[in-house]
Amino acid sequence: MRNEFSETFNHLLSENHVTSYKVAKDLGISQGTMNEYKNGKKTPTVRNLIKIADYFGCSVDYLLGRTGKKEINR
């Protein structure tokens, strides 16, 4: 069961040549939880969405499929 977040997350992993294991380790999120995000079984908490967005330098809206624009407006 995929969702918009998991599709975008998997794309970002591939695009940045990084594994979900590395992202989980770098962000202090358990590997099991990260796998649930990756496989679309769970949507991240707001706190983890922000961590993941910051990690990839994109907006939370981009991660959730609310915009196709990856850049963050500052």
Secondary structure, 3 states (H helix, E strand, C coil): CCCHHHHHHHHHHHHCCCCHHHHHHHHCCCHHHHHHHHCCCCCCCHHHHHHHHHHHCCCHHHHCCCCCCCCCCC
